[in-house]
Amino acid sequence: MKIIPLGHSGFRIEIEDQILLIDPWLTGCPVFPEERRAEAITGATHVLVSHAHADHCGDAFKIAEELDIPAVGIYDHMGYVEETLGIKIIGFNKGGTVKLGQVAVTMVTAAHSSTYRTENGPIYAGTESGFMIAGEGKVIYFSGDTDVMMDMELFEALHQPDIGILSAGGHFTMDMTRAAYAAKRFFNFSTIIPCHYNTFPLLEQSVQPMIDAVPNARVIEPEVLVPIEL
């Protein structure tokens, strides 16, 4: 299994017979080298979208159209995208599981928001979510944008994720301290990959608070396009 950071909250996950792109924000992302876009998306089989904010779905639907692959996410949002853009979609909802080849993806709750910005104000675009991604004998929890939730106790009981990809930048999501609290209180991760930080000055810049707070897990500071092999 390879988890390849794409910057901010974007990841390329090569697992089983699938190559999943999650929340790819490549165009205009301050930390992504746009000249390496082809490298990031080549061979992708699906694009997973956690919610509608531009820093998460900014490139998702362009990539889905370009590669003729499905966008995967919450039913309401994907239905709107299918009607307006005409791309392939897989829409499902919280608690549901879809099989993508040999990989099982379960949608779980998150605590955030999910809207499009328009000249008339924000419009509803489904609700925010996270994903449990199971394959190769492991489970990855991609938290999406969220705060700490008591639901996480159920996530551990139901899925026992080995790997946590956790939003941890603060301001818009839980920060390093809160994400570390979630990891210690609710989960038994062997590996934690923080995300949604260090993209711009408003967010937390260092992963060290999480490293200090969760000594029993391997906390990996993601580097853009540098594979993490697990």
N, C-alpha and C positions, 0 to 999 in steps of 0.2 A: 504494500500500500504506500502511495506517495501523497502527501498533502503539500501542495505548492501554493504559498501565499501570493496573492496578486495585489496586495496593498489594501489598507483600510479594513474592510470586512470581506473582501473577495478572496476566494480560494478555488483552486483547481484540485480536485480529489480523484486520483486514479485508484480505483478499487474494484476488485473482481473483474468483470468484463465491461465496466463503465468508466467514463471520464466525465465527472460532474463539475460544472462550474456553478459556484454558489455566490450570489450577490456580486457579480462582476461589475465594478465601476472602473473603467479603464480610461475613457476619454475625459480629460480634465482632472483626473485624480492626481494630486500633487506628488505622490510617491510612486506612481506607476510609469515606467518608461514606454511611451506609446509606440516607439519603434519596435518593441518586442510583442506587440499585440498578437501577431500570427502565432508566435510561440505559445502564448498563453491559451489560445482558444482551439488550436489544431486538434482534431480528433474528438472533440467534445461530443457527448451523446445526449446530454440534457443540460438545461440551465435552471437551477433552483433559485427561487425568489422568495425572500422572507417577508418583505413588505414593500410598499410603493414609494418610499422616499428615494430621491434621485441618486443618492450616494450608495444605493443598493441595487436598484434596477436600471440605472442609467444606461448601461450597455446590454442588459440582459436580452431585451427583445430584438435589438439589432443583430445580436449574435445568433439568436434562435432563427431569425429569418435568413441570415447569411448562410448558416450551416444546415438549414432545413431540419432543425431538431426541436423537440418540444420544450416550451417553458413550463415549469412545474411550480405550482404554488396554490394559494388558497382559492377556492372555487370562484368566489365573486370577482376577484381581481383577474384571474385567468380568463373567465368568461368575457369580461370587458375587453381584455386584450385580444382575444380571439375574434370578437365582433368588429373591433376597430382596426386591427392590424392584419387579420387574416392568417396569423401564424399558428403552428401546431401548439397545442397546450395539453397539460394534464392537470385538471383542477380537482382538489380534494379538500379536506377540512380537518379540524383539530381531532386527534384521536384516530384518524384514518391512516392506513398504510397502503402505499403503492409499491409494486415491484418494478424496478427498473433493471431489466436483465436479471442478474443474480443478486442485486442489491435491494434491500428493503428500506424504504424511507417512510418514517412515521412523522406526521406533523404534530407538534406540541405547542402549548400556549407560550406567549411572551407578554411582557407588560411594557407597552410602548404606544405608538400610534401609527397609522398607515393612511396617508392621504396624498393626493396630487395637488400641487399648487396651480391655481388658475387665476385669471384676471378678476374673477368674481369670488375669489377666496378658495379655501381648501375644499376638495370633494373627497368623499368616502371611496376607499379602494380596497375593500376587504379589511381584515384585521391582521395585525402583526403575528408572526409565528416563529417558531424554531423548528429544528429537524433532528430526529434521531436517525442516523445512517448506519445500517448494519451490513457488514460484509467481511469476508476473510477472517471470520471468528472474532471480530471486534465491533464495537459500537462507538460511533462518534456523535457527541452532542454538539450541534451547532446552535448556539443560543439565540442567534439573531440579536437585534437591539432589545434589551430588556433590563429591568431592575431585578433584584433578588425577589423570589416568590416562594411561598410555601409549596406551590405546585412542584417545585424541584425535588421535594421529598418523594413525591409520587414518581417522578421521572426516574429516580435512582431505583426505587422498588420495582418498577415495571421494566426498565431497560438496562440497568447496570452499565452505563457507558464507561468505557475505558479511557476515552480521549475527550477532553472538553475544549471546544473552541468558543471562548467566552468574550463577549463585548466587555470592555474594561476601561474605556476612555473618560468616563465621567461626563457631566453636563447633559448629554442626551441619553446616556445609559448608565448602568452601574460603573463605578470607578474601580481601580485596582483593589482597594481595600474591601469594597462590597463584593466584588467578584471573588476575591480570595475567601471571604466569609462564606459565600455560597458554596465554593469548592470544598471547604472544610466541614461545613454544617451538613450538607446534603449529599455529597458525592464521595466516591472512592476512586478518583481518577489516578491513572498511572502517569498520564501526560496532559498538560494544560498548555494551550496555545492562546494567549490573549490577542484580541483584535480590537478594531475601532478606536485605536489610540495612536498618537504621534503622527497623525496625518496632517494636522494643522495646529497652530498654537493654542486654540481653545481647549484641546483635549490633553489628557495626561501624556507625558513624554517618556516616562521610564517604566519598565516592567519590574524594577527591583522591589517595590513594595509587595508584589505578589510572590516573587521568589522568596522573600524573607518570611512571608506569612504562611506559605504552604510547603514546608520542607519535605513532606513525604511524597510529593509529586515532582516529576520532571517538568519544570516550566521552561518552555522554549520561546525565545524571542524571535518572532518570524522575520525573515528577510525576504524581500520581494523576489519571486522567481527562483528562490533557493529551495529545492525539495527537502521535505522532512520525511524520511523513510521510517516506517513503523511496521 
